[in-house]
Amino acid sequence: MKKYITTFILFTALGSAAFAQKAEKGFKAIFDGKTTKGWHTYGKDFAGKGWTVEDGAIHFDPKAKNNDGGDLVTDNEYGNFHLKLEWKVAPKANSGIIFYVHEDPAKYKQTYLTGPEMQVLDNEGHPDGKITKHRAGDLYDMVKSSSEPVKPVGEWNEAEIISDKGNLTLILNGVAVVKTTLWDDNWKNLIANSKFAKWEGFGTYKTGKIALQDHGDEVWYRNIRIKKL
């Protein structure tokens, strides 16, 4: 009996691994779980001291940055893509996943001057949680989430951003919370009715870098992988 149980467990484990590999086919890890290789602080050629790696996660600690923070961005740029990652925040924390960032610090001092953002937030503890289109999962200041499947502070959330030929979908914990189109008249209207209305260059780039935001609060990111579409 013991032999059969062992064999069953082995085949189950192999089947689960095969399923996971199949489900992740085409995705490439862009964070190795050990270092910040492949990432740098916006406008610099290294990762600031506020960003460290611990227990397989990128951790932003505002107490550790010592005036050496700033948003962390990928070395590479992406056009059509499917991004997956996990995040969690400390109480009262605010951060974000910013995409299509055009890295030109002489012209654009911050990542958010060009890149739209999927909000990362403690909805109940941070003041932004009281602002429409500023809550976790929202397309920040542009589109409110259709629902709020966010987990409690301190728990890991899985976020996905899919941008394919102008079709944008934001997914939080398996639920599609935002669907819209990029760069068309509707997109221009969304920008015109947001805080970004007069920001030249915002939301116009069709390729760019992905950023993890330093908003001055403690946040963690892990299992960051991407698939080019």
SEFI-404224 format. One record per residue (C-alpha): residue in three letters; x, y, z. Coordinates in steps of 0.02 Angstrom, whole numbers. Layout:
BEGIN
<node rest="ala" c1="X" c2="Y" c3="Z"/>
...
***
This chain:
BEGIN
<node rest="met" c1="0" c2="0" c3="0"/>
<node rest="lys" c1="141" c2="119" c3="46"/>
<node rest="lys" c1="218" c2="95" c3="-127"/>
<node rest="tyr" c1="55" c2="140" c3="-214"/>
<node rest="ile" c1="30" c2="294" c3="-105"/>
<node rest="thr" c1="207" c2="354" c3="-143"/>
<node rest="thr" c1="180" c2="326" c3="-329"/>
<node rest="phe" c1="14" c2="420" c3="-323"/>
<node rest="ile" c1="94" c2="568" c3="-233"/>
<node rest="leu" c1="237" c2="571" c3="-359"/>
<node rest="phe" c1="121" c2="572" c3="-510"/>
<node rest="thr" c1="10" c2="703" c3="-427"/>
<node rest="ala" c1="160" c2="815" c3="-395"/>
<node rest="leu" c1="223" c2="792" c3="-573"/>
<node rest="gly" c1="51" c2="828" c3="-642"/>
<node rest="ser" c1="35" c2="986" c3="-538"/>
<node rest="ala" c1="207" c2="1045" c3="-594"/>
<node rest="ala" c1="164" c2="1011" c3="-776"/>
<node rest="phe" c1="1" c2="1106" c3="-759"/>
<node rest="ala" c1="92" c2="1255" c3="-679"/>
<node rest="gln" c1="220" c2="1255" c3="-818"/>
<node rest="lys" c1="84" c2="1247" c3="-950"/>
<node rest="ala" c1="-13" c2="1387" c3="-867"/>
<node rest="glu" c1="143" c2="1496" c3="-864"/>
<node rest="lys" c1="201" c2="1453" c3="-1040"/>
<node rest="gly" c1="277" c2="1604" c3="-1125"/>
<node rest="phe" c1="305" c2="1700" c3="-964"/>
<node rest="lys" c1="479" c2="1755" c3="-914"/>
<node rest="ala" c1="532" c2="1802" c3="-738"/>
<node rest="ile" c1="596" c2="1981" c3="-732"/>
<node rest="phe" c1="641" c2="1971" c3="-548"/>
<node rest="asp" c1="756" c2="1829" c3="-495"/>
<node rest="gly" c1="699" c2="1830" c3="-313"/>
<node rest="lys" c1="875" c2="1864" c3="-252"/>
<node rest="thr" c1="938" c2="2027" c3="-326"/>
<node rest="thr" c1="877" c2="2185" c3="-413"/>
<node rest="lys" c1="964" c2="2131" c3="-573"/>
<node rest="gly" c1="864" c2="2193" c3="-723"/>
<node rest="trp" c1="798" c2="2343" c3="-625"/>
<node rest="his" c1="862" c2="2515" c3="-581"/>
<node rest="thr" c1="801" c2="2675" c3="-500"/>
<node rest="tyr" c1="721" c2="2790" c3="-628"/>
<node rest="gly" c1="852" c2="2904" c3="-705"/>
<node rest="lys" c1="997" c2="2808" c3="-628"/>
<node rest="asp" c1="1097" c2="2652" c3="-669"/>
<node rest="phe" c1="1074" c2="2565" c3="-502"/>
<node rest="ala" c1="937" c2="2522" c3="-377"/>
<node rest="gly" c1="922" c2="2644" c3="-233"/>
<node rest="lys" c1="954" c2="2590" c3="-54"/>
<node rest="gly" c1="770" c2="2593" c3="-13"/>
<node rest="trp" c1="744" c2="2440" c3="-124"/>
<node rest="thr" c1="810" c2="2277" c3="-53"/>
<node rest="val" c1="773" c2="2093" c3="-82"/>
<node rest="glu" c1="720" c2="1983" c3="63"/>
<node rest="asp" c1="629" c2="1816" c3="71"/>
<node rest="gly" c1="606" c2="1813" c3="-117"/>
<node rest="ala" c1="524" c2="1985" c3="-126"/>
<node rest="ile" c1="576" c2="2160" c3="-175"/>
<node rest="his" c1="547" c2="2266" c3="-20"/>
<node rest="phe" c1="537" c2="2455" c3="-17"/>
<node rest="asp" c1="578" c2="2522" c3="155"/>
<node rest="pro" c1="564" c2="2712" c3="169"/>
<node rest="lys" c1="669" c2="2709" c3="328"/>
<node rest="ala" c1="814" c2="2629" c3="235"/>
<node rest="lys" c1="817" c2="2739" c3="80"/>
<node rest="asn" c1="918" c2="2880" c3="160"/>
<node rest="asn" c1="875" c2="3000" c3="18"/>
<node rest="asp" c1="915" c2="2862" c3="-106"/>
<node rest="gly" c1="742" c2="2806" c3="-160"/>
<node rest="gly" c1="641" c2="2837" c3="-316"/>
<node rest="asp" c1="535" c2="2721" c3="-422"/>
<node rest="leu" c1="613" c2="2556" c3="-474"/>
<node rest="val" c1="600" c2="2524" c3="-662"/>
<node rest="thr" c1="641" c2="2381" c3="-779"/>
<node rest="asp" c1="796" c2="2392" c3="-886"/>
<node rest="asn" c1="692" c2="2331" c3="-1033"/>
<node rest="glu" c1="545" c2="2409" c3="-1122"/>
<node rest="tyr" c1="383" c2="2321" c3="-1168"/>
<node rest="gly" c1="247" c2="2348" c3="-1298"/>
<node rest="asn" c1="107" c2="2219" c3="-1299"/>
<node rest="phe" c1="125" c2="2119" c3="-1139"/>
<node rest="his" c1="44" c2="2018" c3="-1000"/>
<node rest="leu" c1="121" c2="2059" c3="-831"/>
<node rest="lys" c1="92" c2="1957" c3="-674"/>
<node rest="leu" c1="155" c2="1994" c3="-499"/>
<node rest="glu" c1="108" c2="1989" c3="-316"/>
<node rest="trp" c1="105" c2="2136" c3="-196"/>
<node rest="lys" c1="69" c2="2173" c3="-15"/>
<node rest="val" c1="73" c2="2335" c3="83"/>
<node rest="ala" c1="105" c2="2389" c3="261"/>
<node rest="pro" c1="-36" c2="2479" c3="353"/>
<node rest="lys" c1="-77" c2="2651" c3="280"/>
<node rest="ala" c1="36" c2="2620" c3="129"/>
<node rest="asn" c1="22" c2="2681" c3="-49"/>
<node rest="ser" c1="116" c2="2621" c3="-204"/>
<node rest="gly" c1="78" c2="2576" c3="-383"/>
<node rest="ile" c1="125" c2="2477" c3="-538"/>
<node rest="ile" c1="161" c2="2601" c3="-677"/>
<node rest="phe" c1="180" c2="2548" c3="-858"/>
<node rest="tyr" c1="230" c2="2623" c3="-1026"/>
<node rest="val" c1="354" c2="2731" c3="-933"/>
<node rest="his" c1="461" c2="2835" c3="-1051"/>
<node rest="glu" c1="627" c2="2855" c3="-962"/>
<node rest="asp" c1="689" c2="3027" c3="-1007"/>
<node rest="pro" c1="730" c2="3110" c3="-840"/>
<node rest="ala" c1="784" c2="3271" c3="-922"/>
<node rest="lys" c1="608" c2="3293" c3="-991"/>
<node rest="tyr" c1="505" c2="3189" c3="-869"/>
<node rest="lys" c1="564" c2="3196" c3="-688"/>
<node rest="gln" c1="453" c2="3052" c3="-630"/>
<node rest="thr" c1="385" c2="2889" c3="-699"/>
<node rest="tyr" c1="204" c2="2942" c3="-673"/>
<node rest="leu" c1="223" c2="3089" c3="-792"/>
<node rest="thr" c1="211" c2="2968" c3="-939"/>
<node rest="gly" c1="148" c2="2801" c3="-871"/>
<node rest="pro" c1="-28" c2="2751" c3="-818"/>
<node rest="glu" c1="-40" c2="2662" c3="-650"/>
<node rest="met" c1="-128" c2="2516" c3="-571"/>
<node rest="gln" c1="-155" c2="2573" c3="-392"/>
<node rest="val" c1="-78" c2="2478" c3="-246"/>
<node rest="leu" c1="-153" c2="2536" c3="-81"/>
<node rest="asp" c1="-214" c2="2505" c3="95"/>
<node rest="asn" c1="-392" c2="2559" c3="53"/>
<node rest="glu" c1="-447" c2="2583" c3="231"/>
<node rest="gly" c1="-289" c2="2657" c3="306"/>
<node rest="his" c1="-227" c2="2778" c3="173"/>
<node rest="pro" c1="-316" c2="2942" c3="133"/>
<node rest="asp" c1="-321" c2="2898" c3="-54"/>
<node rest="gly" c1="-443" c2="2759" c3="-9"/>
<node rest="lys" c1="-576" c2="2894" c3="12"/>
<node rest="ile" c1="-550" c2="2958" c3="-166"/>
<node rest="thr" c1="-643" c2="2884" c3="-314"/>
<node rest="lys" c1="-525" c2="2801" c3="-439"/>
<node rest="his" c1="-383" c2="2801" c3="-311"/>
<node rest="arg" c1="-418" c2="2633" c3="-229"/>
<node rest="ala" c1="-324" c2="2468" c3="-249"/>
<node rest="gly" c1="-345" c2="2396" c3="-424"/>
<node rest="asp" c1="-406" c2="2559" c3="-502"/>
<node rest="leu" c1="-325" c2="2630" c3="-657"/>
<node rest="tyr" c1="-266" c2="2774" c3="-552"/>
<node rest="asp" c1="-372" c2="2933" c3="-570"/>
<node rest="met" c1="-445" c2="2869" c3="-733"/>
<node rest="val" c1="-554" c2="2713" c3="-714"/>
<node rest="lys" c1="-635" c2="2645" c3="-555"/>
<node rest="ser" c1="-627" c2="2458" c3="-524"/>
<node rest="ser" c1="-788" c2="2364" c3="-561"/>
<node rest="ser" c1="-765" c2="2270" c3="-397"/>
<node rest="glu" c1="-641" c2="2263" c3="-253"/>
<node rest="pro" c1="-568" c2="2088" c3="-227"/>
<node rest="val" c1="-418" c2="2160" c3="-134"/>
<node rest="lys" c1="-355" c2="2062" c3="17"/>
<node rest="pro" c1="-326" c2="2132" c3="192"/>
<node rest="val" c1="-166" c2="2228" c3="231"/>
<node rest="gly" c1="-18" c2="2113" c3="253"/>
<node rest="glu" c1="-86" c2="1979" c3="135"/>
<node rest="trp" c1="-21" c2="1949" c3="-40"/>
<node rest="asn" c1="-124" c2="2006" c3="-189"/>
<node rest="glu" c1="-96" c2="1947" c3="-367"/>
<node rest="ala" c1="-107" c2="2083" c3="-498"/>
<node rest="glu" c1="-107" c2="2066" c3="-686"/>
<node rest="ile" c1="-93" c2="2198" c3="-821"/>
<node rest="ile" c1="-133" c2="2145" c3="-999"/>
<node rest="ser" c1="-103" c2="2268" c3="-1140"/>
<node rest="asp" c1="-133" c2="2196" c3="-1312"/>
<node rest="lys" c1="-150" c2="2306" c3="-1466"/>
<node rest="gly" c1="-232" c2="2444" c3="-1366"/>
<node rest="asn" c1="-345" c2="2333" c3="-1262"/>
<node rest="leu" c1="-304" c2="2357" c3="-1078"/>
<node rest="thr" c1="-362" c2="2241" c3="-939"/>
<node rest="leu" c1="-318" c2="2253" c3="-755"/>
<node rest="ile" c1="-345" c2="2096" c3="-650"/>
<node rest="leu" c1="-338" c2="2086" c3="-461"/>
<node rest="asn" c1="-341" c2="1916" c3="-375"/>
<node rest="gly" c1="-415" c2="1833" c3="-528"/>
<node rest="val" c1="-551" c2="1962" c3="-557"/>
<node rest="ala" c1="-548" c2="2079" c3="-707"/>
<node rest="val" c1="-578" c2="2247" c3="-622"/>
<node rest="val" c1="-539" c2="2369" c3="-764"/>
<node rest="lys" c1="-561" c2="2354" c3="-951"/>
<node rest="thr" c1="-530" c2="2499" c3="-1069"/>
<node rest="thr" c1="-441" c2="2546" c3="-1229"/>
<node rest="leu" c1="-280" c2="2642" c3="-1249"/>
<node rest="trp" c1="-240" c2="2787" c3="-1365"/>
<node rest="asp" c1="-412" c2="2807" c3="-1444"/>
<node rest="asp" c1="-537" c2="2950" c3="-1421"/>
<node rest="asn" c1="-606" c2="2869" c3="-1264"/>
<node rest="trp" c1="-430" c2="2862" c3="-1191"/>
<node rest="lys" c1="-404" c2="3045" c3="-1232"/>
<node rest="asn" c1="-566" c2="3085" c3="-1142"/>
<node rest="leu" c1="-513" c2="2987" c3="-990"/>
<node rest="ile" c1="-352" c2="3087" c3="-983"/>
<node rest="ala" c1="-444" c2="3251" c3="-1012"/>
<node rest="asn" c1="-554" c2="3215" c3="-861"/>
<node rest="ser" c1="-411" c2="3167" c3="-746"/>
<node rest="lys" c1="-270" c2="3254" c3="-654"/>
<node rest="phe" c1="-161" c2="3214" c3="-805"/>
<node rest="ala" c1="-257" c2="3325" c3="-925"/>
<node rest="lys" c1="-117" c2="3450" c3="-950"/>
<node rest="trp" c1="28" c2="3329" c3="-934"/>
<node rest="glu" c1="111" c2="3324" c3="-1104"/>
<node rest="gly" c1="163" c2="3147" c3="-1146"/>
<node rest="phe" c1="56" c2="3059" c3="-1017"/>
<node rest="gly" c1="-22" c2="2898" c3="-1082"/>
<node rest="thr" c1="43" c2="2924" c3="-1258"/>
<node rest="tyr" c1="187" c2="2800" c3="-1268"/>
<node rest="lys" c1="155" c2="2628" c3="-1343"/>
<node rest="thr" c1="314" c2="2550" c3="-1276"/>
<node rest="gly" c1="397" c2="2584" c3="-1111"/>
<node rest="lys" c1="465" c2="2522" c3="-946"/>
<node rest="ile" c1="371" c2="2452" c3="-797"/>
<node rest="ala" c1="393" c2="2538" c3="-630"/>
<node rest="leu" c1="363" c2="2496" c3="-448"/>
<node rest="gln" c1="322" c2="2656" c3="-358"/>
<node rest="asp" c1="413" c2="2735" c3="-212"/>
<node rest="his" c1="271" c2="2831" c3="-133"/>
<node rest="gly" c1="363" c2="2845" c3="32"/>
<node rest="asp" c1="274" c2="2694" c3="107"/>
<node rest="glu" c1="324" c2="2514" c3="142"/>
<node rest="val" c1="277" c2="2389" c3="7"/>
<node rest="trp" c1="331" c2="2218" c3="-58"/>
<node rest="tyr" c1="328" c2="2141" c3="-233"/>
<node rest="arg" c1="368" c2="1962" c3="-286"/>
<node rest="asn" c1="344" c2="1831" c3="-424"/>
<node rest="ile" c1="361" c2="1963" c3="-559"/>
<node rest="arg" c1="348" c2="1887" c3="-732"/>
<node rest="ile" c1="297" c2="1946" c3="-904"/>
<node rest="lys" c1="242" c2="1877" c3="-1071"/>
<node rest="lys" c1="266" c2="1974" c3="-1230"/>
<node rest="leu" c1="110" c2="1969" c3="-1339"/>
***
